[in-house]
């Protein structure tokens, strides 16, 4: 049986872990793959650089998505699979739209 969708959860998104997630998704062989960036990444970015301390969450999420997309497609270069980058709030919103109760919100 071939899996339809594979998910990788990134709690410490950096080039190395994202490349590892791409490798795992390639090994899985799903028709579509999703890398989910967790909220822990927002805190980590804020703690790493002073320029991010006062930015709203939505700006940091956009920054993280751009970086993760760059790591996936410019560095890891997955062949033969589609990888979608989503944030935890996007996944929660999608789940709520399907009637799923989301913890904490």
Secondary structure, DSSP 4 states (H G I P E B T S, - for coil): ---SEEEEEESS-SHHHHHHHHHHHHHHT-SEEEEEEPTHHHHHHHHH-GGGTTS-HHHHHHHHHHHHHHIIIIII---S-EEEEEEHHHHHHHHHHTTPPPTT-
